[in-house]
């Protein structure tokens, strides 16, 4: 069967019919969340990416509905993107290379961009950075936020794990299976970039990745981690935030 797209009217009709016939699926929304508070709900296919600016106090849920997603995540401070996720400090300051509940994602200024609040996966990576495809997708996501390739630094990966062996070798540990999820609390306004692509040490094809964000403005006052290093980083973050807020209203 041939399709008539010889003129703009026919081409428009064909495009609209294709869009109407397309099957669109979105992420499952978190239970107990007011739909009016949701600012983003997106299903990211294999090889896809997302980019969004998130306000302070936003909660972010990344989930792996089919069990083979790999979320390469980068955070940059929205109003000053030269301050961005520093993976080395994210590992060094908490004395822990393995991400889990209570772990801060730190900038190179000693401030908390986000905190990992909950984690049902336990299979993540702070050591290898993005794969080639993931880096290309993060760069494409960044361009849509006015960022340049030089702004795309090392990322952390969720849902594909790596462990360090006694001899220093790195062993991929795969994922935790379908339904695993993590939730993040955003402490400062950030630009979030995420790519769903294979891990550098685990080339298995990826499946869909779900991304949901919602407003939770009271949450930044919470301290899900009582380690002194974490509390000091939160204090640095709050001081900077309140100083900028006062300056903006002066």
C-alpha positions as CSV (number, residue, x, y, z in Angstrom):
1,X,0.0,0.0,0.0
2,X,1.4,3.4,-1.0
3,X,1.0,6.5,1.1
4,X,0.2,9.8,-0.4
5,X,2.6,12.4,0.9
6,X,3.1,14.3,-2.4
7,X,1.9,17.6,-0.9
8,X,2.0,19.2,2.5
9,X,-1.6,18.6,3.3
10,X,-1.3,14.8,2.6
11,X,2.0,14.6,4.4
12,X,0.5,16.3,7.5
13,X,-2.5,14.0,7.5
14,X,-0.2,10.9,7.2
15,X,2.1,12.2,10.1
16,X,-0.9,12.8,12.3
17,X,-2.3,9.3,11.6
18,X,1.0,7.8,12.5
19,X,1.2,9.7,15.7
20,X,-2.4,8.7,16.6
21,X,-1.6,5.0,16.0
22,X,1.7,5.0,18.0
23,X,1.6,3.2,21.3
24,X,2.9,5.5,24.0
25,X,3.9,4.1,27.4
26,X,5.1,6.1,30.4
27,X,6.6,5.3,33.7
28,X,4.6,4.0,36.6
29,X,4.1,6.8,39.0
30,X,5.2,6.5,42.6
31,X,2.5,5.5,45.1
32,X,1.2,8.2,47.3
33,X,2.4,11.1,45.3
34,X,0.0,13.9,44.3
35,X,-0.1,13.9,40.5
36,X,-0.2,17.7,40.6
37,X,3.3,17.8,42.2
38,X,4.9,15.7,39.4
39,X,7.1,17.9,37.2
40,X,8.5,15.2,34.9
41,X,7.5,11.6,34.0
42,X,9.4,10.1,31.1
43,X,10.3,6.6,29.9
44,X,13.7,6.6,28.3
45,X,14.3,3.9,25.8
46,X,17.5,2.0,25.2
47,X,20.0,4.5,23.7
48,X,17.9,7.4,24.8
49,X,18.5,10.4,27.1
50,X,16.8,13.1,29.1
51,X,17.6,16.6,30.2
52,X,15.7,18.7,32.7
53,X,16.3,21.6,35.1
54,X,15.1,20.7,38.6
55,X,14.3,23.0,41.5
56,X,15.7,22.6,45.1
57,X,13.6,20.2,47.0
58,X,12.7,18.0,44.0
59,X,12.5,14.3,44.5
60,X,13.8,12.1,41.6
61,X,12.9,8.5,41.0
62,X,14.9,6.4,38.6
63,X,13.6,2.8,38.0
64,X,14.5,-0.2,36.0
65,X,11.2,-1.8,35.0
66,X,12.5,-4.6,32.9
67,X,15.8,-5.2,34.7
68,X,18.5,-4.2,32.2
69,X,18.6,-0.4,32.2
70,X,21.8,1.6,32.9
71,X,21.4,5.2,34.0
72,X,24.5,7.4,33.4
73,X,23.7,10.4,35.5
74,X,25.4,13.9,35.6
75,X,24.3,16.9,37.7
76,X,25.3,20.5,37.1
77,X,24.3,23.5,39.2
78,X,21.6,25.2,37.1
79,X,22.6,28.8,37.6
80,X,26.4,28.2,37.5
81,X,27.1,25.0,35.5
82,X,30.8,25.2,36.2
83,X,29.9,23.6,39.5
84,X,29.0,20.1,38.7
85,X,29.1,16.5,40.0
86,X,32.6,15.6,41.2
87,X,32.7,11.8,41.2
88,X,36.1,11.7,43.0
89,X,34.7,13.8,46.0
90,X,31.5,11.8,45.9
91,X,33.6,8.7,46.6
92,X,36.3,10.3,48.8
93,X,34.3,12.5,51.2
94,X,31.9,9.7,52.4
95,X,34.7,7.2,52.5
96,X,32.7,4.9,50.3
97,X,32.9,4.0,46.6
98,X,29.7,2.0,46.5
99,X,26.5,4.1,46.2
100,X,23.6,3.3,48.6
101,X,21.0,5.0,50.6
102,X,22.3,8.2,52.4
103,X,25.1,8.7,49.9
104,X,25.6,12.3,48.7
105,X,26.4,13.3,45.2
106,X,28.9,16.1,45.7
107,X,30.2,19.0,43.7
108,X,33.8,20.1,43.7
109,X,32.9,22.9,46.0
110,X,32.0,20.5,48.8
111,X,28.3,21.0,48.4
112,X,25.5,18.4,48.1
113,X,23.8,18.5,44.7
114,X,21.6,15.5,45.6
115,X,21.4,12.7,48.2
116,X,20.5,9.1,47.4
117,X,17.5,8.6,49.7
118,X,16.4,5.0,48.9
119,X,17.9,2.2,46.9
120,X,16.4,-1.2,46.1
121,X,19.1,-2.1,43.6
122,X,22.6,-1.9,45.2
123,X,24.1,-2.3,41.7
124,X,25.7,1.0,40.8
125,X,29.1,2.4,39.7
126,X,31.2,5.4,40.5
127,X,34.5,4.1,39.0
128,X,34.2,3.6,35.3
129,X,32.4,6.7,33.9
130,X,30.1,6.6,30.9
131,X,30.5,4.3,27.9
132,X,31.1,5.9,24.5
133,X,27.4,5.8,23.6
134,X,26.5,7.2,27.0
135,X,28.9,10.1,26.7
136,X,27.6,11.0,23.2
137,X,24.0,10.9,24.5
138,X,25.0,13.0,27.6
139,X,26.6,15.6,25.2
140,X,23.4,15.7,23.1
141,X,21.3,16.2,26.3
142,X,23.7,18.9,27.4
143,X,23.4,20.8,24.1
144,X,19.7,21.2,24.7
145,X,20.5,23.0,28.0
146,X,23.1,25.3,26.4
147,X,26.1,23.2,27.6
148,X,29.2,22.3,25.6
149,X,31.1,19.0,25.3
150,X,33.7,20.3,27.8
151,X,30.9,20.5,30.4
152,X,30.2,16.8,30.3
153,X,32.5,15.3,32.9
154,X,32.5,11.8,34.6
155,X,29.1,10.4,35.5
156,X,27.8,7.9,38.0
157,X,25.9,4.8,36.8
158,X,22.8,3.3,38.3
159,X,21.5,-0.3,37.9
160,X,24.8,-1.8,36.5
161,X,27.2,-2.6,39.3
162,X,31.0,-2.9,39.6
163,X,33.1,-4.3,42.4
164,X,36.8,-3.8,43.1
165,X,38.7,-7.1,43.5
166,X,41.6,-7.5,46.0
167,X,44.1,-7.1,43.2
168,X,42.5,-3.9,42.1
169,X,40.6,-5.3,39.1
170,X,37.1,-4.3,38.4
171,X,34.4,-6.9,38.0
172,X,30.9,-6.0,36.6
173,X,28.1,-7.4,38.7
174,X,25.1,-6.6,36.4
175,X,21.8,-5.4,37.7
176,X,19.4,-6.3,40.5
177,X,16.5,-7.4,38.2
178,X,13.2,-5.9,37.2
179,X,11.6,-3.3,39.4
180,X,14.8,-1.9,41.1
181,X,14.6,1.8,41.9
182,X,16.5,4.7,43.5
183,X,15.2,8.0,44.8
184,X,17.3,11.2,45.0
185,X,16.7,14.4,46.8
186,X,17.9,17.6,45.0
187,X,19.5,20.1,47.4
188,X,20.3,22.8,44.9
189,X,18.8,23.8,41.6
190,X,20.4,21.5,39.1
191,X,20.5,20.5,35.4
192,X,20.0,16.7,35.3
193,X,21.4,14.8,32.3
194,X,20.8,11.1,32.1
195,X,21.6,8.6,29.3
196,X,20.3,5.0,29.1
197,X,23.2,3.1,27.5
198,X,25.4,0.1,28.1
199,X,28.1,0.2,30.8
200,X,31.8,0.3,29.8
201,X,32.4,-3.1,31.4
202,X,28.9,-4.6,30.7
203,X,27.9,-4.3,27.0
204,X,24.6,-6.1,27.4
205,X,21.8,-4.2,25.7
206,X,19.8,-1.9,27.9
207,X,16.0,-1.9,28.4
208,X,13.7,1.0,29.3
209,X,14.6,3.4,32.1
210,X,11.9,5.4,34.0
211,X,12.5,8.9,35.3
212,X,9.9,10.7,37.5
213,X,10.4,13.9,39.4
214,X,8.1,15.7,41.8
215,X,8.2,18.7,44.0
216,X,8.9,18.1,47.7
217,X,10.0,21.5,49.0
218,X,10.1,20.5,52.7
219,X,12.6,17.7,52.1
220,X,15.9,19.6,51.9
221,X,15.8,20.1,55.7
222,X,15.9,16.3,56.2
223,X,19.2,14.7,57.0
224,X,19.0,11.0,56.0
225,X,22.7,10.5,56.9
226,X,24.3,11.4,60.3
227,X,27.9,10.9,59.2
228,X,29.9,14.1,60.1
229,X,31.2,14.4,56.6
230,X,27.7,14.4,55.2
231,X,26.4,16.9,57.8
232,X,29.3,19.2,57.1
233,X,28.6,19.1,53.3
234,X,24.9,19.8,54.0
235,X,25.9,22.8,56.2
236,X,28.1,24.1,53.4
237,X,25.2,23.7,51.0
238,X,22.7,25.4,53.2
239,X,25.0,28.4,53.9
240,X,25.6,28.9,50.2
241,X,21.9,28.6,49.4
242,X,20.7,31.1,52.0
243,X,23.5,33.5,51.2
244,X,22.5,33.5,47.5
245,X,18.8,33.9,48.5
246,X,19.6,36.9,50.7
247,X,21.7,38.4,47.9
248,X,18.9,38.0,45.4
249,X,16.4,39.8,47.7
250,X,18.8,42.6,48.7
